């Protein structure tokens, strides 16, 4: 069994990681943590991945988030990918991120996704959330974390 946690370092994604780690421990499942970094320095700063004086460097972002994941789930497989060229010119960043999460879920044969999202569930299809497009896929179950702890 494989579990997938999209992780952006937010409080809710950290809670999702904790819950997935607990589930993995009790079910003997493989835990895969995925960070997707759009090629957008402002996006990275908004999420606290970079300090204002930092230049955009995916390696720096990856090291910071890898350490946070390792501190919480030391046996998890951590993947970090740069989203450079959108495949759809009218796609938004959340659409590109959701698309890649679904692809990785298929690659790792995920049975459950643990998603921490402020927007998932507030409205049926929020514009800034990857929760809705990911939860629509019948290939896996989805655990949506809306509240930290």
KEVEX-659270 format. One record per residue: residue number from 1; residue in one letter; z negated, x negated, y negated of N, C-alpha, C in turn. Coordinates in pm, 1 decimal. Each point is the difference from the previous one (the first is absolute). Layout:
BEGIN
[atom NUM, "A", [Z, X, Y], [Z, X, Y], [Z, X, Y]]
...
This chain:
BEGIN
[atom 1, "X", [0.0, -84.8, 117.0], [0.0, 84.8, -117.0], [0.0, -89.4, -123.5]]
[atom 2, "X", [71.5, 43.9, -102.3], [8.8, -76.1, -123.7], [-34.9, 89.9, -118.2]]
[atom 3, "X", [-77.4, -55.6, -93.5], [-37.8, 70.0, -122.9], [60.4, -75.9, -117.2]]
[atom 4, "X", [43.4, 71.9, -101.6], [58.4, -63.2, -118.0], [-74.2, 47.0, -123.9]]
[atom 5, "X", [-35.5, -98.1, -85.3], [-65.7, 30.6, -126.5], [82.7, -60.0, -113.2]]
[atom 6, "X", [66.4, 83.8, -80.3], [59.6, -51.9, -122.9], [-114.3, -37.9, -94.1]]
[atom 7, "X", [2.9, -122.6, -51.8], [-114.8, -51.2, -74.7], [45.3, -57.7, -133.2]]
[atom 8, "X", [-60.0, 53.0, -108.4], [31.7, -53.0, -133.1], [-123.3, -55.4, -70.9]]
[atom 9, "X", [-110.9, -7.3, 71.3], [-122.1, -53.9, -59.5], [-82.0, 101.0, -76.5]]
[atom 10, "X", [48.3, 122.0, -14.7], [-74.9, 103.6, -71.5], [-123.3, 40.1, 81.1]]
[atom 11, "X", [-91.1, 67.6, -65.5], [-121.6, 46.1, 66.2], [33.7, 89.8, 118.8]]
[atom 12, "X", [95.0, 89.7, -19.1], [34.6, 91.7, 108.2], [72.2, -70.5, 114.2]]
[atom 13, "X", [82.5, -98.9, -30.9], [65.0, -72.5, 110.0], [-102.2, -85.9, 73.8]]
[atom 14, "X", [-101.7, -47.6, -68.4], [-107.4, -74.6, 65.4], [-79.6, 92.9, 92.3]]
[atom 15, "X", [-26.2, 121.7, -45.1], [-69.0, 97.2, 84.6], [86.0, 33.6, 121.6]]
[atom 16, "X", [130.3, 17.3, -20.2], [90.1, 26.2, 112.4], [-3.1, -116.6, 98.7]]
[atom 17, "X", [-3.6, -122.4, -50.8], [-7.5, -117.8, 86.2], [-129.5, 0.3, 80.8]]
[atom 18, "X", [-109.9, 32.1, -64.4], [-129.0, 4.3, 71.8], [3.6, 103.3, 112.2]]
[atom 19, "X", [52.2, 116.4, -30.8], [5.7, 106.0, 101.7], [94.1, -37.8, 113.7]]
[atom 20, "X", [111.4, -61.9, -33.3], [93.4, -44.4, 103.6], [-63.6, -108.9, 85.9]]
[atom 21, "X", [-74.2, -91.0, -62.7], [-68.1, -106.0, 75.0], [-101.0, 60.1, 97.5]]
[atom 22, "X", [-75.1, 98.6, -45.9], [-96.0, 66.9, 88.7], [72.2, 66.8, 116.7]]
[atom 23, "X", [108.0, 68.5, -30.9], [76.8, 69.1, 103.4], [57.5, -101.2, 98.4]]
[atom 24, "X", [53.7, -110.8, -51.8], [58.1, -103.6, 85.8], [-105.0, -59.9, 92.0]]
[atom 25, "X", [-119.5, -20.7, -51.3], [-107.8, -57.4, 80.3], [-35.2, 90.5, 117.4]]
[atom 26, "X", [-9.2, 128.8, -25.4], [-39.9, 93.1, 105.4], [113.7, 37.3, 93.7]]
[atom 27, "X", [124.0, -12.9, -45.3], [113.3, 40.2, 83.5], [76.2, -118.4, 57.2]]
[atom 28, "X", [-41.3, -121.2, -35.7], [67.9, -121.5, 44.2], [146.5, -0.5, -44.5]]
[atom 29, "X", [24.9, 52.2, -119.4], [135.6, 5.9, -54.5], [29.8, -124.1, -82.4]]
[atom 30, "X", [126.6, -33.5, -10.6], [44.3, -108.7, -87.1], [6.1, 53.8, -142.5]]
[atom 31, "X", [-53.9, -75.5, -94.0], [-1.5, 41.0, -140.0], [96.4, -86.3, -79.4]]
[atom 32, "X", [95.1, 65.8, -65.5], [97.6, -67.8, -84.1], [-21.3, 47.9, -142.8]]
[atom 33, "X", [-12.7, -94.9, -91.8], [-20.3, 31.8, -141.6], [123.8, -47.1, -75.1]]
[atom 34, "X", [56.4, 89.5, -79.6], [125.1, -28.0, -69.5], [-17.3, 10.4, -150.7]]
[atom 35, "X", [34.5, -107.6, -68.5], [3.9, 1.1, -146.0], [145.2, -15.5, -42.0]]
[atom 36, "X", [45.6, 89.6, -85.6], [135.9, -5.3, -52.6], [-7.9, -28.5, -148.8]]
[atom 37, "X", [72.3, -102.5, -42.4], [-5.7, -43.6, -138.6], [136.8, 20.7, -64.2]]
[atom 38, "X", [13.7, 100.4, -86.0], [125.9, 15.1, -72.4], [21.7, -119.1, -93.5]]
[atom 39, "X", [124.5, -35.5, -21.3], [35.6, -112.3, -87.3], [-15.0, 44.3, -145.6]]
[atom 40, "X", [-125.9, 18.8, -41.8], [-29.4, 55.5, -131.7], [-136.2, -52.0, -46.2]]
[atom 41, "X", [-1.6, -99.1, -88.8], [-127.4, -57.2, -45.5], [-95.9, 102.5, -59.7]]
[atom 42, "X", [52.3, 97.1, -73.5], [-86.6, 100.0, -62.3], [-68.5, 86.0, 106.6]]
[atom 43, "X", [72.3, 35.9, 104.0], [-55.4, 75.5, 112.1], [-116.3, -78.3, 62.7]]
[atom 44, "X", [20.6, -129.7, 17.4], [-103.6, -85.9, 59.0], [-122.7, -8.6, -89.9]]
[atom 45, "X", [19.9, -8.8, -129.7], [-114.0, -6.4, -92.4], [-76.1, 131.9, -4.0]]
[atom 46, "X", [72.4, 112.2, 2.4], [-63.8, 131.7, -2.1], [-92.7, 19.3, 119.6]]
[atom 47, "X", [32.8, -60.7, 111.3], [-80.9, 12.3, 119.8], [-106.7, -107.6, 12.9]]
[atom 48, "X", [-7.0, -86.8, -99.3], [-101.6, -103.8, 1.4], [31.7, -115.6, 93.3]]
[atom 49, "X", [125.0, -10.8, 41.7], [40.0, -108.3, 89.0], [14.3, -131.2, -74.4]]
[atom 50, "X", [27.9, 7.6, -128.9], [17.9, -119.3, -83.0], [-86.4, 12.2, -124.6]]
[atom 51, "X", [-52.3, -111.6, -43.6], [-68.8, -4.1, -127.8], [105.8, -2.4, -109.7]]
[atom 52, "X", [-36.3, 43.7, -121.8], [99.2, 5.0, -108.3], [72.1, -132.5, -24.9]]
[atom 53, "X", [-68.9, -110.8, 21.7], [63.0, -130.2, -27.0], [80.8, -53.0, 118.7]]
[atom 54, "X", [-8.9, 64.2, 116.7], [73.0, -44.8, 118.3], [148.9, 31.8, -10.9]]
[atom 55, "X", [81.7, -89.6, 53.6], [142.4, 30.7, 14.8], [15.8, 75.5, 131.1]]
[atom 56, "X", [107.1, 75.7, 10.2], [24.5, 79.8, 120.7], [30.6, -93.7, 116.0]]
[atom 57, "X", [-85.1, 5.3, 100.1], [13.2, -86.4, 116.4], [-48.4, 78.1, 121.6]]
[atom 58, "X", [93.1, 35.9, 87.5], [-35.3, 78.2, 118.0], [-98.5, -76.4, 87.2]]
[atom 59, "X", [11.1, -132.6, 5.2], [-92.1, -80.9, 79.7], [-143.7, 14.6, -46.0]]
[atom 60, "X", [-21.8, 3.5, -131.2], [-134.7, 17.4, -55.0], [-53.5, 138.6, 37.1]]
[atom 61, "X", [84.6, 100.9, -17.0], [-39.8, 137.1, 34.6], [-33.8, 7.9, 148.0]]
[atom 62, "X", [85.5, -56.6, 82.8], [-22.2, 3.7, 144.4], [-131.5, -67.6, 37.9]]
[atom 63, "X", [-29.1, -117.3, -55.7], [-123.9, -70.2, 33.5], [-123.6, 81.9, -39.2]]
[atom 64, "X", [3.8, 60.1, -119.6], [-114.9, 80.1, -45.1], [-24.0, 119.4, 92.7]]
[atom 65, "X", [107.8, 72.9, 30.0], [-15.9, 119.6, 82.1], [-27.0, -34.9, 146.4]]
[atom 66, "X", [60.3, -107.1, 49.2], [-26.6, -44.4, 137.4], [-149.3, -30.5, 17.6]]
[atom 67, "X", [-58.9, -65.0, -99.3], [-142.9, -33.8, 9.6], [-85.7, 125.7, 2.5]]
[atom 68, "X", [33.6, 97.1, -82.9], [-77.0, 125.3, -1.1], [10.0, 71.3, 134.2]]
[atom 69, "X", [121.1, 0.6, 57.1], [18.9, 63.6, 130.3], [-77.9, -76.6, 106.1]]
[atom 70, "X", [11.8, -130.9, -2.0], [-69.5, -82.0, 99.9], [-151.5, 18.1, -7.0]]
[atom 71, "X", [-53.8, 12.9, -120.9], [-144.4, 20.9, -15.8], [-45.6, 130.1, 65.6]]
[atom 72, "X", [84.7, 101.4, -4.6], [-35.6, 131.4, 53.7], [41.1, 16.2, 146.6]]
[atom 73, "X", [115.4, -54.8, 34.8], [56.0, 18.7, 134.3], [59.5, -132.5, 48.1]]
[atom 74, "X", [-84.7, -92.7, 43.5], [46.5, -135.2, 31.6], [103.8, -9.4, 111.6]]
[atom 75, "X", [6.1, 98.1, 88.0], [96.6, -7.0, 109.4], [130.2, 73.6, -29.1]]
[atom 76, "X", [9.0, 63.3, -116.2], [120.7, 75.6, -34.3], [118.1, -93.3, -25.5]]
[atom 77, "X", [117.7, 48.5, 35.6], [123.3, -70.5, -36.5], [31.8, 40.0, -143.4]]
[atom 78, "X", [19.8, -98.3, -86.4], [30.1, 28.1, -140.5], [145.8, -33.2, -26.9]]
[atom 79, "X", [70.4, 96.5, -58.7], [139.4, -20.4, -38.7], [12.9, 27.8, -148.7]]
[atom 80, "X", [70.8, -87.5, -69.4], [26.2, 19.5, -142.2], [149.5, -19.8, -21.3]]
[atom 81, "X", [61.8, 97.1, -64.9], [143.9, -5.3, -21.1], [33.5, 30.0, -144.9]]
[atom 82, "X", [98.1, -70.5, -49.6], [52.7, 23.1, -134.2], [110.8, 103.7, 8.9]]
[atom 83, "X", [-6.8, 100.0, -85.3], [107.7, 99.0, -8.9], [86.9, -41.8, -118.3]]
[atom 84, "X", [113.8, -60.4, 30.3], [84.2, -55.5, -105.4], [110.5, 94.1, -45.2]]
[atom 85, "X", [89.1, 29.0, 88.7], [117.1, 79.0, -35.4], [-11.7, 139.5, 57.8]]
[atom 86, "X", [-17.3, 98.8, -87.1], [-6.9, 136.8, 51.5], [131.4, 37.1, 69.7]]
[atom 87, "X", [-10.9, 67.4, 114.3], [119.7, 42.2, 70.8], [63.3, 121.8, -66.0]]
[atom 88, "X", [-78.5, 72.2, -76.0], [48.1, 118.4, -69.8], [-22.1, -22.0, -149.8]]
[atom 89, "X", [108.0, -5.0, -79.3], [-17.2, -30.9, -142.7], [-80.2, 102.7, -79.0]]
[atom 90, "X", [-16.6, 120.4, 51.7], [-78.5, 100.7, -72.0], [-141.1, 14.8, 57.6]]
[atom 91, "X", [-33.2, -81.4, 98.7], [-132.2, 8.3, 61.8], [-106.0, -55.8, -93.8]]
[atom 92, "X", [-117.9, 59.9, 7.2], [-114.8, -49.5, -75.6], [-73.5, -102.6, 85.9]]
[atom 93, "X", [-92.1, -73.8, -60.5], [-79.7, -96.1, 76.1], [-75.2, 70.7, 113.5]]
[atom 94, "X", [-68.1, 113.9, -24.6], [-66.7, 66.5, 112.9], [97.2, 39.8, 112.1]]
[atom 95, "X", [121.8, 37.0, -35.2], [98.6, 35.2, 102.7], [36.9, -122.6, 83.6]]
[atom 96, "X", [21.6, -113.9, -67.3], [31.8, -123.5, 72.2], [-115.2, -43.8, 88.9]]
[atom 97, "X", [-121.9, 10.7, -52.2], [-118.0, -37.9, 77.3], [-15.2, 91.9, 121.0]]
[atom 98, "X", [13.2, 129.8, -20.9], [-12.8, 95.4, 111.0], [106.1, -26.6, 106.9]]
[atom 99, "X", [121.0, -27.6, -42.9], [108.0, -28.0, 94.5], [-34.5, -121.8, 86.3]]
[atom 100, "X", [-49.6, -105.9, -63.9], [-31.8, -122.0, 75.2], [-120.8, 21.0, 91.5]]
[atom 101, "X", [-99.0, 77.8, -44.3], [-115.2, 28.9, 86.1], [47.3, 70.9, 126.6]]
[atom 102, "X", [88.3, 95.2, -15.9], [51.4, 72.9, 116.3], [76.3, -93.3, 93.3]]
[atom 103, "X", [76.6, -92.8, -55.7], [73.7, -95.6, 82.2], [-95.9, -89.1, 79.4]]
[atom 104, "X", [-102.7, -50.3, -68.1], [-96.7, -85.7, 68.2], [-77.6, 79.4, 104.3]]
[atom 105, "X", [-34.0, 124.1, -31.0], [-69.4, 84.1, 98.4], [83.2, 11.2, 127.8]]
[atom 106, "X", [130.0, 15.1, -15.6], [88.1, 6.4, 117.0], [5.1, -135.3, 71.3]]
[atom 107, "X", [7.4, -109.0, -76.3], [6.8, -134.7, 58.8], [-122.1, -31.9, 85.5]]
[atom 108, "X", [-118.4, 36.7, -48.4], [-123.8, -32.3, 73.3], [-41.4, 112.3, 94.0]]
[atom 109, "X", [83.6, 104.4, 7.2], [-27.4, 114.5, 85.9], [-137.4, 59.3, -30.0]]
[atom 110, "X", [-26.2, 19.8, -128.7], [-129.6, 52.6, -43.9], [-20.3, 142.5, 49.2]]
[atom 111, "X", [-120.1, 25.2, 47.9], [-35.3, 134.9, 40.6], [-78.2, 72.9, -108.4]]
[atom 112, "X", [-72.1, -77.9, -82.5], [-77.0, 59.7, -109.0], [14.6, -87.6, -123.8]]
[atom 113, "X", [22.9, 63.8, -113.9], [-1.1, -68.5, -128.7], [-125.8, 41.6, -73.8]]
[atom 114, "X", [-65.0, -96.5, -62.7], [-117.4, 25.3, -83.2], [43.0, -29.5, -142.8]]
[atom 115, "X", [6.4, 104.5, -83.6], [52.4, -14.5, -135.5], [-108.8, 34.4, -100.0]]
[atom 116, "X", [-25.5, -90.8, -92.3], [-92.3, 26.5, -109.7], [81.5, 26.6, -124.6]]
[atom 117, "X", [-8.1, 120.5, -52.9], [82.4, 36.2, -113.9], [-72.6, 97.6, -90.7]]
[atom 118, "X", [-3.4, -31.8, -128.3], [-61.3, 90.6, -96.8], [78.8, 129.1, -10.5]]
[atom 119, "X", [130.1, -8.2, 18.5], [86.3, 114.8, -24.1], [30.8, 82.4, 124.0]]
[atom 120, "X", [-12.6, -58.1, 116.8], [34.4, 74.6, 120.9], [-88.8, 123.0, 12.1]]
[atom 121, "X", [62.3, 114.0, 13.7], [-75.1, 121.5, 20.3], [-34.9, 75.6, -126.9]]
[atom 122, "X", [17.8, -59.6, -117.6], [-31.0, 73.7, -123.8], [101.0, 111.1, -23.8]]
[atom 123, "X", [125.1, -31.8, 22.2], [106.7, 99.3, -3.9], [85.0, -23.7, 122.8]]
[atom 124, "X", [86.7, 96.4, 33.1], [73.2, -14.2, 125.3], [92.1, -121.0, 2.5]]
[atom 125, "X", [61.8, -33.5, -111.7], [85.7, -117.5, -5.5], [-19.6, -71.6, -132.0]]
[atom 126, "X", [-106.0, -81.4, -11.1], [-22.8, -71.3, -125.1], [107.8, -104.1, -24.0]]
[atom 127, "X", [32.1, -25.0, -126.3], [106.9, -92.9, -33.3], [-37.6, -145.2, 18.7]]
[atom 128, "X", [-127.3, -33.9, -8.2], [-40.4, -140.5, 3.4], [-72.8, -37.6, 128.0]]
[atom 129, "X", [17.2, 76.4, 105.5], [-71.3, -27.8, 123.3], [96.1, -24.0, 114.9]]
[atom 130, "X", [-37.6, -91.4, 87.4], [78.1, -19.3, 121.3], [-53.2, 89.2, 112.3]]
[atom 131, "X", [-111.1, 69.2, -25.0], [-63.6, 81.3, 103.6], [86.6, 110.4, 54.6]]
[atom 132, "X", [65.9, 75.1, -84.6], [79.0, 113.2, 45.7], [119.7, -40.6, 85.4]]
[atom 133, "X", [85.8, -92.9, -46.1], [114.0, -34.7, 84.9], [-40.4, -64.5, 132.4]]
[atom 134, "X", [-108.5, -71.6, 0.3], [-43.9, -64.9, 123.2], [-61.6, 102.0, 94.5]]
[atom 135, "X", [-77.7, 93.9, -53.1], [-68.5, 96.7, 85.6], [95.6, 100.6, 61.7]]
[atom 136, "X", [121.5, 10.3, -51.5], [97.3, 94.7, 53.8], [63.5, -47.0, 130.0]]
[atom 137, "X", [-12.7, -126.7, 34.0], [63.4, -55.5, 119.1], [-79.3, 39.4, 123.7]]
[atom 138, "X", [61.6, 68.0, 97.1], [-73.9, 44.5, 118.9], [-22.8, -110.1, 103.4]]
[atom 139, "X", [44.1, -121.4, -26.6], [-13.0, -108.8, 96.5], [-142.0, -53.1, 14.4]]
[atom 140, "X", [-87.3, 31.5, -94.4], [-136.1, -52.0, 3.7], [-93.5, 98.2, -68.1]]
[atom 141, "X", [-129.3, -14.2, 28.8], [-103.0, 76.5, -69.7], [-34.2, -72.9, -128.7]]
[atom 142, "X", [-53.5, 72.7, -95.4], [-34.4, -59.1, -129.0], [-143.2, 36.1, -36.3]]
[atom 143, "X", [-75.9, -101.2, -37.7], [-136.0, 20.1, -49.9], [6.2, -35.6, -149.3]]
[atom 144, "X", [-15.0, 99.8, -85.4], [6.6, -23.3, -145.1], [-140.8, -7.1, -55.7]]
[atom 145, "X", [-28.8, -111.4, -66.0], [-130.5, -22.2, -62.7], [13.6, 38.2, -147.7]]
[atom 146, "X", [-75.0, 101.2, -40.2], [5.7, 46.2, -139.2], [-126.0, -34.9, -78.6]]
[atom 147, "X", [-105.4, -37.0, 73.0], [-127.5, -30.1, -64.0], [-53.7, -133.1, 53.2]]
[atom 148, "X", [-41.9, -87.4, -89.4], [-60.5, -124.0, 48.6], [-134.6, 30.5, 63.6]]
[atom 149, "X", [-16.8, -42.1, 119.8], [-122.0, 19.9, 80.0], [-47.8, 138.5, -5.6]]
